[in-house]
Amino acid sequence: MIREMKEQFTEEILTEAIKRYDINNDTVRLLGGYER
């Protein structure tokens, strides 16, 4: 993933997404990315 994009995905954003979408925190994992 492009460094600038990766830096935008902070723990705070992850925490907010988990709360908003009622996601089980135990199932969240980093998948990595694909670039051309």
All heavy atoms as TSV, in Angstrom:
chain	resi	resn	atom	element	x	y	z
A	1	MET	N	N	0.852	-1.167	0.000
A	1	MET	CA	C	0.000	0.000	0.000
A	1	MET	C	C	0.898	1.230	0.000
A	1	MET	O	O	1.949	1.235	0.620
A	1	MET	CB	C	-0.903	-0.022	1.233
A	1	MET	CG	C	-1.890	1.127	1.279
A	1	MET	SD	S	-2.940	1.170	2.752
A	1	MET	CE	C	-3.844	-0.340	2.605
A	2	ILE	N	N	0.474	2.255	-0.661
A	2	ILE	CA	C	1.220	3.508	-0.695
A	2	ILE	C	C	1.320	4.053	0.720
A	2	ILE	O	O	0.332	4.088	1.456
A	2	ILE	CB	C	0.536	4.527	-1.624
A	2	ILE	CG1	C	0.506	3.968	-3.053
A	2	ILE	CG2	C	1.232	5.877	-1.576
A	2	ILE	CD1	C	-0.327	4.782	-4.013
A	3	ARG	N	N	2.513	4.466	1.125
A	3	ARG	CA	C	2.768	4.909	2.492
A	3	ARG	C	C	1.799	5.988	2.940
A	3	ARG	O	O	1.266	5.929	4.050
A	3	ARG	CB	C	4.201	5.417	2.634
A	3	ARG	CG	C	4.552	5.831	4.056
A	3	ARG	CD	C	5.997	6.288	4.201
A	3	ARG	NE	N	6.387	7.319	3.270
A	3	ARG	CZ	C	6.208	8.628	3.464
A	3	ARG	NH1	N	5.641	9.056	4.549
A	3	ARG	NH2	N	6.594	9.496	2.561
A	4	GLU	N	N	1.545	6.975	2.102
A	4	GLU	CA	C	0.655	8.070	2.464
A	4	GLU	C	C	-0.763	7.575	2.758
A	4	GLU	O	O	-1.436	8.069	3.649
A	4	GLU	CB	C	0.611	9.149	1.377
A	4	GLU	CG	C	1.901	9.915	1.235
A	4	GLU	CD	C	2.938	9.225	0.364
A	4	GLU	OE1	O	2.634	8.172	-0.239
A	4	GLU	OE2	O	4.056	9.735	0.289
A	5	MET	N	N	-1.205	6.600	1.987
A	5	MET	CA	C	-2.540	6.037	2.216
A	5	MET	C	C	-2.558	5.218	3.503
A	5	MET	O	O	-3.498	5.288	4.287
A	5	MET	CB	C	-2.964	5.176	1.038
A	5	MET	CG	C	-3.246	5.966	-0.217
A	5	MET	SD	S	-3.676	4.910	-1.598
A	5	MET	CE	C	-5.243	4.261	-1.054
A	6	LYS	N	N	-1.518	4.431	3.706
A	6	LYS	CA	C	-1.442	3.583	4.896
A	6	LYS	C	C	-1.451	4.423	6.161
A	6	LYS	O	O	-2.074	4.042	7.159
A	6	LYS	CB	C	-0.188	2.722	4.840
A	6	LYS	CG	C	-0.115	1.683	5.921
A	6	LYS	CD	C	1.061	0.774	5.715
A	6	LYS	CE	C	1.075	-0.325	6.755
A	6	LYS	NZ	N	2.153	-1.264	6.543
A	7	GLU	N	N	-0.805	5.588	6.129
A	7	GLU	CA	C	-0.747	6.458	7.296
A	7	GLU	C	C	-2.106	7.029	7.665
A	7	GLU	O	O	-2.321	7.433	8.801
A	7	GLU	CB	C	0.249	7.590	7.061
A	7	GLU	CG	C	1.677	7.117	7.050
A	7	GLU	CD	C	2.666	8.194	6.619
A	7	GLU	OE1	O	2.243	9.294	6.217
A	7	GLU	OE2	O	3.877	7.922	6.688
A	8	GLN	N	N	-3.047	7.061	6.739
A	8	GLN	CA	C	-4.379	7.590	7.006
A	8	GLN	C	C	-5.251	6.610	7.789
A	8	GLN	O	O	-6.222	7.010	8.418
A	8	GLN	CB	C	-5.074	7.961	5.697
A	8	GLN	CG	C	-4.433	9.120	4.996
A	8	GLN	CD	C	-5.122	9.429	3.687
A	8	GLN	OE1	O	-6.229	8.986	3.425
A	8	GLN	NE2	N	-4.464	10.188	2.859
A	9	PHE	N	N	-4.924	5.344	7.767
A	9	PHE	CA	C	-5.710	4.328	8.451
A	9	PHE	C	C	-5.151	4.106	9.845
A	9	PHE	O	O	-4.370	3.192	10.086
A	9	PHE	CB	C	-5.744	3.033	7.635
A	9	PHE	CG	C	-6.472	3.199	6.342
A	9	PHE	CD1	C	-5.785	3.447	5.169
A	9	PHE	CD2	C	-7.850	3.154	6.310
A	9	PHE	CE1	C	-6.462	3.628	3.975
A	9	PHE	CE2	C	-8.542	3.333	5.121
A	9	PHE	CZ	C	-7.846	3.574	3.955
A	10	THR	N	N	-5.561	4.956	10.773
A	10	THR	CA	C	-5.042	4.934	12.136
A	10	THR	C	C	-5.862	3.997	13.021
A	10	THR	O	O	-6.938	3.536	12.636
A	10	THR	CB	C	-5.085	6.345	12.738
A	10	THR	OG1	O	-6.460	6.754	12.816
A	10	THR	CG2	C	-4.299	7.331	11.911
A	11	GLU	N	N	-5.347	3.743	14.216
A	11	GLU	CA	C	-6.076	2.935	15.189
A	11	GLU	C	C	-7.403	3.586	15.556
A	11	GLU	O	O	-8.391	2.896	15.808
A	11	GLU	CB	C	-5.223	2.733	16.446
A	11	GLU	CG	C	-4.076	1.768	16.271
A	11	GLU	CD	C	-4.545	0.350	15.979
A	11	GLU	OE1	O	-5.529	-0.107	16.602
A	11	GLU	OE2	O	-3.940	-0.296	15.118
A	12	GLU	N	N	-7.434	4.923	15.589
A	12	GLU	CA	C	-8.679	5.618	15.914
A	12	GLU	C	C	-9.751	5.346	14.861
A	12	GLU	O	O	-10.915	5.146	15.191
A	12	GLU	CB	C	-8.437	7.127	16.046
A	12	GLU	CG	C	-7.663	7.499	17.290
A	12	GLU	CD	C	-6.422	8.309	16.960
A	12	GLU	OE1	O	-6.149	8.520	15.769
A	12	GLU	OE2	O	-5.743	8.718	17.899
A	13	ILE	N	N	-9.362	5.337	13.604
A	13	ILE	CA	C	-10.313	5.047	12.527
A	13	ILE	C	C	-10.790	3.603	12.628
A	13	ILE	O	O	-11.975	3.320	12.480
A	13	ILE	CB	C	-9.689	5.341	11.149
A	13	ILE	CG1	C	-9.489	6.845	11.004
A	13	ILE	CG2	C	-10.555	4.779	10.033
A	13	ILE	CD1	C	-8.751	7.253	9.754
A	14	LEU	N	N	-9.884	2.694	12.906
A	14	LEU	CA	C	-10.254	1.291	13.068
A	14	LEU	C	C	-11.237	1.124	14.226
A	14	LEU	O	O	-12.264	0.449	14.090
A	14	LEU	CB	C	-9.012	0.435	13.308
A	14	LEU	CG	C	-9.265	-1.043	13.598
A	14	LEU	CD1	C	-9.980	-1.706	12.437
A	14	LEU	CD2	C	-7.958	-1.736	13.920
A	15	THR	N	N	-10.949	1.762	15.350
A	15	THR	CA	C	-11.835	1.684	16.508
A	15	THR	C	C	-13.215	2.243	16.190
A	15	THR	O	O	-14.241	1.647	16.559
A	15	THR	CB	C	-11.213	2.448	17.702
A	15	THR	OG1	O	-9.937	1.879	17.994
A	15	THR	CG2	C	-12.096	2.373	18.927
A	16	GLU	N	N	-13.273	3.352	15.489
A	16	GLU	CA	C	-14.560	3.954	15.121
A	16	GLU	C	C	-15.338	3.045	14.167
A	16	GLU	O	O	-16.552	2.877	14.316
A	16	GLU	CB	C	-14.330	5.315	14.484
A	16	GLU	CG	C	-15.590	6.059	14.156
A	16	GLU	CD	C	-16.429	6.432	15.363
A	16	GLU	OE1	O	-15.878	6.602	16.466
A	16	GLU	OE2	O	-17.656	6.560	15.204
A	17	ALA	N	N	-14.669	2.440	13.215
A	17	ALA	CA	C	-15.343	1.531	12.277
A	17	ALA	C	C	-15.900	0.317	13.009
A	17	ALA	O	O	-17.021	-0.124	12.735
A	17	ALA	CB	C	-14.375	1.094	11.184
A	18	ILE	N	N	-15.151	-0.203	13.958
A	18	ILE	CA	C	-15.607	-1.352	14.745
A	18	ILE	C	C	-16.870	-0.996	15.513
A	18	ILE	O	O	-17.825	-1.769	15.560
A	18	ILE	CB	C	-14.483	-1.827	15.696
A	18	ILE	CG1	C	-13.387	-2.512	14.867
A	18	ILE	CG2	C	-15.017	-2.766	16.767
A	18	ILE	CD1	C	-12.127	-2.813	15.647
A	19	LYS	N	N	-16.903	0.207	16.101
A	19	LYS	CA	C	-18.091	0.646	16.838
A	19	LYS	C	C	-19.278	0.885	15.906
A	19	LYS	O	O	-20.387	0.428	16.176
A	19	LYS	CB	C	-17.797	1.936	17.609
A	19	LYS	CG	C	-16.933	1.729	18.828
A	19	LYS	CD	C	-16.839	2.948	19.733
A	19	LYS	CE	C	-16.665	4.243	19.022
A	19	LYS	NZ	N	-16.374	5.389	19.889
A	20	ARG	N	N	-19.044	1.596	14.815
A	20	ARG	CA	C	-20.152	1.966	13.912
A	20	ARG	C	C	-20.807	0.767	13.253
A	20	ARG	O	O	-22.009	0.739	13.040
A	20	ARG	CB	C	-19.658	2.904	12.809
A	20	ARG	CG	C	-19.417	4.300	13.266
A	20	ARG	CD	C	-19.103	5.174	12.093
A	20	ARG	NE	N	-18.707	6.498	12.535
A	20	ARG	CZ	C	-18.679	7.555	11.765
A	20	ARG	NH1	N	-19.017	7.452	10.493
A	20	ARG	NH2	N	-18.308	8.722	12.233
A	21	TYR	N	N	-19.998	-0.211	12.865
A	21	TYR	CA	C	-20.524	-1.334	12.109
A	21	TYR	C	C	-20.655	-2.607	12.937
A	21	TYR	O	O	-20.889	-3.687	12.401
A	21	TYR	CB	C	-19.657	-1.579	10.869
A	21	TYR	CG	C	-19.666	-0.376	9.954
A	21	TYR	CD1	C	-18.577	0.484	9.893
A	21	TYR	CD2	C	-20.782	-0.087	9.181
A	21	TYR	CE1	C	-18.586	1.606	9.060
A	21	TYR	CE2	C	-20.802	1.029	8.347
A	21	TYR	CZ	C	-19.701	1.864	8.299
A	21	TYR	OH	O	-19.734	2.963	7.484
A	22	ASP	N	N	-20.510	-2.461	14.268
A	22	ASP	CA	C	-20.679	-3.587	15.187
A	22	ASP	C	C	-19.859	-4.802	14.740
A	22	ASP	O	O	-20.378	-5.910	14.595
A	22	ASP	CB	C	-22.166	-3.942	15.306
A	22	ASP	CG	C	-22.439	-4.831	16.504
A	22	ASP	OD1	O	-21.696	-4.731	17.504
A	22	ASP	OD2	O	-23.377	-5.631	16.427
A	23	ILE	N	N	-18.587	-4.569	14.521
A	23	ILE	CA	C	-17.665	-5.612	14.069
A	23	ILE	C	C	-17.019	-6.262	15.289
A	23	ILE	O	O	-16.660	-5.589	16.248
A	23	ILE	CB	C	-16.569	-5.011	13.166
A	23	ILE	CG1	C	-17.199	-4.395	11.916
A	23	ILE	CG2	C	-15.530	-6.047	12.789
A	23	ILE	CD1	C	-16.233	-3.569	11.090
A	24	ASN	N	N	-16.855	-7.566	15.237
A	24	ASN	CA	C	-16.150	-8.277	16.294
A	24	ASN	C	C	-14.659	-7.998	16.138
A	24	ASN	O	O	-14.047	-8.380	15.142
A	24	ASN	CB	C	-16.435	-9.781	16.189
A	24	ASN	CG	C	-15.767	-10.572	17.283
A	24	ASN	OD1	O	-14.869	-10.098	17.968
A	24	ASN	ND2	N	-16.213	-11.802	17.440
A	25	ASN	N	N	-14.078	-7.356	17.124
A	25	ASN	CA	C	-12.671	-6.955	17.061
A	25	ASN	C	C	-11.733	-8.148	16.868
A	25	ASN	O	O	-10.660	-8.016	16.297
A	25	ASN	CB	C	-12.293	-6.181	18.326
A	25	ASN	CG	C	-10.980	-5.468	18.206
A	25	ASN	OD1	O	-10.522	-5.158	17.123
A	25	ASN	ND2	N	-10.368	-5.214	19.330
A	26	ASP	N	N	-12.129	-9.330	17.329
A	26	ASP	CA	C	-11.286	-10.517	17.195
A	26	ASP	C	C	-11.153	-10.989	15.751
A	26	ASP	O	O	-10.253	-11.759	15.431
A	26	ASP	CB	C	-11.838	-11.659	18.040
A	26	ASP	CG	C	-11.787	-11.341	19.527
A	26	ASP	OD1	O	-10.920	-10.549	19.944
A	26	ASP	OD2	O	-12.636	-11.877	20.264
A	27	THR	N	N	-12.057	-10.537	14.868
A	27	THR	CA	C	-12.024	-10.998	13.483
A	27	THR	C	C	-11.311	-10.015	12.559
A	27	THR	O	O	-11.137	-10.305	11.377
A	27	THR	CB	C	-13.447	-11.232	12.946
A	27	THR	OG1	O	-14.153	-9.996	12.975
A	27	THR	CG2	C	-14.191	-12.265	13.772
A	28	VAL	N	N	-10.871	-8.867	13.092
A	28	VAL	CA	C	-10.211	-7.851	12.277
A	28	VAL	C	C	-8.732	-8.211	12.116
A	28	VAL	O	O	-8.050	-8.521	13.083
A	28	VAL	CB	C	-10.354	-6.454	12.922
A	28	VAL	CG1	C	-9.569	-5.418	12.142
A	28	VAL	CG2	C	-11.810	-6.059	13.024
A	29	ARG	N	N	-8.272	-8.174	10.860
A	29	ARG	CA	C	-6.845	-8.427	10.613
A	29	ARG	C	C	-6.398	-7.677	9.368
A	29	ARG	O	O	-7.203	-7.414	8.462
A	29	ARG	CB	C	-6.559	-9.907	10.464
A	29	ARG	CG	C	-7.254	-10.564	9.309
A	29	ARG	CD	C	-7.049	-12.062	9.370
A	29	ARG	NE	N	-7.962	-12.725	8.468
A	29	ARG	CZ	C	-7.613	-13.199	7.280
A	29	ARG	NH1	N	-6.374	-13.119	6.875
A	29	ARG	NH2	N	-8.492	-13.777	6.502
A	30	LEU	N	N	-5.148	-7.327	9.318
A	30	LEU	CA	C	-4.571	-6.636	8.183
A	30	LEU	C	C	-4.367	-7.628	7.047
A	30	LEU	O	O	-3.742	-8.672	7.225
A	30	LEU	CB	C	-3.236	-6.002	8.569
A	30	LEU	CG	C	-2.493	-5.250	7.475
A	30	LEU	CD1	C	-3.324	-4.054	6.995
A	30	LEU	CD2	C	-1.150	-4.791	7.974
A	31	LEU	N	N	-4.902	-7.300	5.889
A	31	LEU	CA	C	-4.784	-8.194	4.745
A	31	LEU	C	C	-3.596	-7.860	3.849
A	31	LEU	O	O	-3.172	-8.661	3.050
A	31	LEU	CB	C	-6.069	-8.139	3.893
A	31	LEU	CG	C	-7.315	-8.638	4.571
A	31	LEU	CD1	C	-8.510	-8.471	3.637
A	31	LEU	CD2	C	-7.174	-10.093	4.981
A	32	GLY	N	N	-3.088	-6.643	3.972
A	32	GLY	CA	C	-2.035	-6.221	3.068
A	32	GLY	C	C	-2.657	-5.583	1.842
A	32	GLY	O	O	-3.849	-5.327	1.802
A	33	GLY	N	N	-1.862	-5.356	0.854
A	33	GLY	CA	C	-2.403	-4.677	-0.318
A	33	GLY	C	C	-1.787	-5.204	-1.605
A	33	GLY	O	O	-0.876	-6.006	-1.608
A	34	TYR	N	N	-2.324	-4.698	-2.677
A	34	TYR	CA	C	-1.826	-5.067	-3.992
A	34	TYR	C	C	-1.583	-3.786	-4.769
A	34	TYR	O	O	-2.427	-2.896	-4.801
A	34	TYR	CB	C	-2.871	-5.909	-4.739
A	34	TYR	CG	C	-2.458	-6.240	-6.143
A	34	TYR	CD1	C	-1.544	-7.239	-6.406
A	34	TYR	CD2	C	-2.986	-5.515	-7.206
A	34	TYR	CE1	C	-1.167	-7.500	-7.711
A	34	TYR	CE2	C	-2.611	-5.788	-8.507
A	34	TYR	CZ	C	-1.691	-6.797	-8.748
A	34	TYR	OH	O	-1.308	-7.065	-10.018
A	35	GLU	N	N	-0.404	-3.667	-5.330
A	35	GLU	CA	C	-0.074	-2.486	-6.130
A	35	GLU	C	C	0.460	-2.940	-7.467
A	35	GLU	O	O	1.124	-3.960	-7.585
A	35	GLU	CB	C	0.986	-1.646	-5.433
A	35	GLU	CG	C	0.492	-1.000	-4.169
A	35	GLU	CD	C	1.561	-0.157	-3.517
A	35	GLU	OE1	O	2.424	0.354	-4.243
A	35	GLU	OE2	O	1.517	-0.007	-2.297
A	36	ARG	N	N	0.188	-2.122	-8.457
A	36	ARG	CA	C	0.738	-2.377	-9.792
A	36	ARG	C	C	1.792	-1.396	-10.093
A	36	ARG	O	O	1.841	-0.324	-9.674
A	36	ARG	CB	C	-0.357	-2.254	-10.837
A	36	ARG	CG	C	-1.277	-3.412	-10.809
A	36	ARG	CD	C	-2.263	-3.253	-11.891
A	36	ARG	NE	N	-2.222	-4.505	-12.643
A	36	ARG	CZ	C	-2.809	-4.672	-13.782
A	36	ARG	NH1	N	-3.479	-3.699	-14.336
A	36	ARG	NH2	N	-2.758	-5.801	-14.386
